[in-house]
Amino acid sequence: MSGMAVRRKRATGGQMDMLQALLGPTDSPLVGAARSERTLMVWSFFALSKEHTTELPVYDDGRVRIEVVGTKHGVATMLDKDVLVYAIGLLQDRVARGEAPSRTVSFRAADFFVRTGRTVCGTAYDWLEQSLDRLKGTVVKTNMEVGDDEGQPDGGGTERTGRRRGRTKGFSWISDYEFGYVTEGSDGEKQISSIVVELHEWVYKLLTNNGKILDYSNGYFDLSLLGRRLYELARAHATAQAPSFRINLERLRLLAGSSAELKEFRRMLQKTAGQNGLPLIDYGYQVIDPAAETARAVGAEKKGRTPLKAYEVVFFHKSVRDAALASPLDVPPLPTGSVAAGSMTVGG
């Protein structure tokens, strides 16, 4: 562990009681579901690869712009987002208990590891410190505003000269973090017990200013990094009123934050789409060729090759799986303007 000589061993029950008494109460373990805010699920803010990278491709669809840059530690990844998701869940647990929310949450590292499916060991503690460094060092620049219309781009105003005004906000995921530890033995070795994380003000406002907090299904932490992103998109957009939707393949790649070539991205989706019919726990998806589907609907044979950019992906909640797959072109497309709009989701 960089900058800190710490012994990382699993404490016995008595040792944990002693550590808890010394370090004071924490917000963990997480009692309720793992959670996130809908804006953080709709847009791509985290790297899909575990490989070290110091910046992500800029997302700019003409309305929303997102630029993500890291330090020497690299940008935060979808695995690092687990810490943020756990912290948001703890904050919501606090609210559910009738306590005042706070930007600061504290948790036992072992509780976090168990809930997210990690083995409690020395390498896990090393990863956790590195993860916190990336969450603190990553800078996100965006024109999205936090408020009643969270996730909406800041349109600013138009002056009489015709010039357009707007704002760009830069923030990190966490403002600060701290390890709690106790020393034991004659050698004075330190044993980590608790972690304190202070959420950045932008994130905290997003969660508390009419933010739409959504639960994650059990099994989310078992998904691949791409699977987690696809799950988030399905969870955010499959509503009680419209539990299925379809989206253009290229647009999906941009929203997912994948750097793969479009052909490879399609292959990756097709490879896992049929796994048990529901590769995203409560949701499934299917890559479709619109030309082939149109020909099938009229009993004709498809002619020619369909351009990659014409392919679409149908997402569906498990409750409407058969209907969505039977007539995928009847599934409503995801409107361009809907990606930032709030909605009641299935199970929400």
ABEGO torsion letter per residue (X at the ends): XBGBBBBBBBBBAAAAAAAAAAAEBBAOBBABBBBBBAAAAABBABBABABBBABBBBBBAGABBBBBBBBAAEBBBAAAAAAAAAAAAAAAAAAAAGBBBBABBBBBAAAAAAAAGBBBBAAAAAAAAAAAAAAAABBBBBABBBEABBGBBBAEBBBAAGBBBBBBBBBBABABBBBBBBBBEAAGBBBBABBBBBBBAAAAAAAABGBBBBBBBBGAAABBAAAAAAAAAAAAABBAABABBBBBAAAAAAAAGBABBAAAAAAAAAAAAABGGBAAGABBBBBBBAAAAAAAAAGBBBBEBBBAAABBBBBBBAAAAAAAAABAAABBBBBAAAAABBBBBBGX
